[in-house]
Amino acid sequence: MEVDNLSNRLRNIKRSYKSTENKALKGRLFSENKNIFKRVNEIYKIAELLNKNNTEKINFSNLLVEITKRTLNENKFESNLFFL
């Protein structure tokens, strides 16, 4: 699933960002992190729209909302790593 791949990439970016001293690489990692965060946010909004139109309690769009919400919250919580 795309969200899982994006979530893993966000974790790898944070790990790389903390371990490098190269300013150019840090800039690219910061930019990539921002772009991936935007994509996950787009997926979250689409999943919410799909979920509003669905009456079933358990469905794919509901699962997608939960997964993207967790990824977004994890990224917001750890975003201060980029400003150390």
KAVENJO-V880703 format. One line per field, one symbol per residue. ss: DSSP state (H for helix, E for strand, L for the rest). psi: psi as a letter, one per 40 degrees, with the letter a starting at -180 (. if undefined). burial: + if it has 24 or more other C-alpha atoms within 12 Angstrom, else -. A space follows every 50 residues. Layout:
# KAVENJO-V880703
ss: ???
psi: ???
burial: ???
This chain:
# KAVENJO-V880703
ss: LHHHHHHHHHHHHHHHHHHLLLHHHHHHHHHHHHHHHHHHHHHHHHHHHH HHLLLLLLLHHHHHHHHHHHHHHHHHHHHHHHHL
psi: idddddddddddddddddeiehdddddddddddddddddddddddddddd ddeheidhiddddddddddddddddddededee.
burial: --+--++-+++-++--+-----------++--++-++--++-++--++-- ----------++-++-+++-++--+------+--
